[in-house]
Amino acid sequence: MWMDEQAVRRLYESLISAWNQQDAADMAGCFAETGNVIGFDGSQMTGPAEIETTISTIFLHHRTGRYYPIVREVRQIGSDVALLRADVGMVPIDEDDINPDLNAVQSMVARNQGGSWRIELFQNTPSALHSQTETRETLTAELRDLLAASR
């Protein structure tokens, strides 16, 4: 583990926490001025202002579920750039179990700007795992174990 791995993990945890608390301003605050989001549906946003406006609208019109992430990798890819990959499950509002149709792979590229890590790219890709039934079931079971441990 290099010196800033924990800082990158904390940045990701802040992003997930802000989503789970439906706090668009805190989410947007995790991003660099030119940071990009590619959403679960392929929508794209650039910069904290657009991210906050778009995410605020989502939170206003939808009761979003809670993410339960498993970080799979954090690695340094430059002197001040890092990549984080995670699998996430989501428990929809008014439900108490992971919905396998909402499982996703999240990728985050972060850059250290003057001692502060900010997200340059965050991508949330559906983890449909077509034709990989066993892999899908194994992932969902692992996410359900995480959910049970968090209670």
C-alpha positions as CSV (number, residue, x, y, z in Angstrom):
1,M,0.0,0.0,0.0
2,W,1.4,3.4,-0.9
3,M,1.0,6.4,1.3
4,D,-2.2,7.8,-0.1
5,E,-4.2,4.6,-0.6
6,Q,-6.3,5.4,2.5
7,A,-7.0,8.9,1.2
8,V,-8.3,7.5,-2.1
9,R,-10.5,5.0,-0.2
10,R,-11.8,7.8,2.0
11,L,-12.7,9.9,-1.1
12,Y,-14.7,6.9,-2.5
13,E,-16.4,6.3,0.9
14,S,-17.4,10.0,1.0
15,L,-18.9,9.7,-2.5
16,I,-20.9,6.6,-1.5
17,S,-21.9,8.1,1.8
18,A,-23.2,11.2,0.1
19,W,-25.3,9.1,-2.4
20,N,-26.7,7.0,0.5
21,Q,-27.6,10.2,2.3
22,Q,-29.0,11.8,-0.8
23,D,-26.7,14.7,-0.4
24,A,-25.9,16.1,-3.9
25,A,-23.7,18.9,-2.7
26,D,-21.4,16.5,-0.8
27,M,-21.3,14.3,-3.8
28,A,-20.4,17.1,-6.1
29,G,-17.7,18.3,-3.6
30,C,-15.8,15.0,-4.3
31,F,-15.1,16.0,-7.9
32,A,-12.4,18.0,-9.6
33,E,-13.5,21.1,-11.6
34,T,-13.5,19.0,-14.8
35,G,-14.5,15.7,-13.1
36,N,-16.8,13.5,-15.0
37,V,-19.6,11.1,-14.0
38,I,-20.9,8.3,-16.3
39,G,-24.1,7.1,-14.6
40,F,-25.7,3.6,-14.5
41,D,-27.9,4.5,-17.4
42,G,-25.0,6.0,-19.5
43,S,-25.8,9.6,-18.7
44,Q,-22.9,12.0,-18.3
45,M,-22.1,15.0,-16.2
46,T,-19.1,17.2,-16.0
47,G,-17.9,19.5,-13.2
48,P,-19.3,19.9,-9.7
49,A,-22.0,22.4,-10.6
50,E,-23.6,20.1,-13.3
51,I,-23.1,17.0,-11.1
52,E,-24.9,18.7,-8.1
53,T,-27.7,20.0,-10.3
54,T,-28.3,16.7,-12.0
55,I,-28.0,14.6,-8.9
56,S,-30.2,17.0,-6.9
57,T,-32.9,16.5,-9.6
58,I,-32.5,12.7,-9.3
59,F,-32.9,12.8,-5.5
60,L,-35.9,15.2,-5.8
61,H,-37.8,12.9,-8.2
62,H,-36.6,9.4,-7.1
63,R,-36.1,7.7,-3.7
64,T,-32.8,6.1,-4.5
65,G,-31.5,2.9,-2.8
66,R,-28.4,2.5,-0.7
67,Y,-25.1,1.3,-2.1
68,Y,-23.1,-1.5,-0.4
69,P,-19.6,-1.5,-2.0
70,I,-16.8,-4.0,-2.0
71,V,-13.5,-2.3,-3.0
72,R,-11.6,-4.7,-5.2
73,E,-8.6,-2.6,-6.1
74,V,-6.8,0.7,-5.4
75,R,-3.7,1.3,-7.3
76,Q,-1.4,4.2,-8.1
77,I,-1.2,4.8,-11.8
78,G,0.9,8.0,-11.7
79,S,2.7,10.1,-9.2
80,D,-0.6,11.8,-8.2
81,V,-3.2,9.7,-9.9
82,A,-5.0,6.6,-8.6
83,L,-7.6,4.1,-9.8
84,L,-10.2,2.5,-7.5
85,R,-12.5,-0.4,-8.6
86,A,-15.4,-1.7,-6.6
87,D,-18.4,-4.0,-7.0
88,V,-21.6,-2.6,-5.5
89,G,-25.0,-3.9,-4.6
90,M,-28.0,-1.7,-4.0
91,V,-30.9,-2.2,-1.6
92,P,-33.9,-0.3,-3.1
93,I,-36.0,1.9,-0.8
94,D,-38.6,0.0,1.2
95,E,-36.8,-3.3,0.5
96,D,-34.3,-5.1,2.7
97,D,-32.3,-7.1,0.3
98,I,-29.7,-6.6,-2.5
99,N,-31.4,-6.4,-5.9
100,P,-29.1,-8.3,-8.3
101,D,-30.4,-6.4,-11.3
102,L,-28.9,-3.2,-9.7
103,N,-25.4,-4.7,-9.1
104,A,-22.7,-2.6,-10.7
105,V,-19.0,-2.2,-11.2
106,Q,-17.7,1.3,-10.2
107,S,-14.5,2.8,-11.4
108,M,-13.0,5.9,-10.0
109,V,-9.9,7.8,-11.2
110,A,-8.7,10.4,-8.7
111,R,-6.0,13.0,-8.7
112,N,-4.2,14.6,-5.9
113,Q,-4.4,18.4,-6.4
114,G,-2.3,20.2,-3.9
115,G,-2.7,17.6,-1.2
116,S,-6.4,17.0,-1.8
117,W,-7.7,14.1,-3.7
118,R,-10.6,14.8,-6.1
119,I,-12.4,12.5,-8.6
120,E,-11.6,13.1,-12.3
121,L,-13.8,10.2,-13.5
122,F,-16.4,8.1,-11.9
123,Q,-18.2,5.4,-13.9
124,N,-21.0,3.2,-12.6
125,T,-21.5,0.3,-15.0
126,P,-24.3,-2.3,-14.7
127,S,-23.0,-5.7,-13.7
128,A,-25.5,-7.8,-15.7
129,L,-23.0,-10.7,-16.2
130,H,-25.0,-12.1,-19.1
131,S,-24.3,-15.8,-19.5
132,Q,-22.3,-15.9,-16.3
133,T,-25.1,-17.1,-13.9
134,E,-22.6,-18.6,-11.4
135,T,-20.5,-15.4,-11.3
136,R,-23.6,-13.3,-10.8
137,E,-24.9,-15.5,-8.0
138,T,-21.5,-15.5,-6.3
139,L,-21.3,-11.7,-6.5
140,T,-24.8,-11.2,-5.1
141,A,-24.1,-13.7,-2.3
142,E,-20.9,-11.7,-1.4
143,L,-22.9,-8.4,-1.4
144,R,-25.6,-9.9,0.7
145,D,-23.0,-11.0,3.2
146,L,-21.7,-7.4,3.4
147,L,-25.3,-6.2,3.9
148,A,-25.8,-8.7,6.7
149,A,-22.6,-7.7,8.4
150,S,-23.5,-4.0,8.2
151,R,-26.7,-4.5,10.2
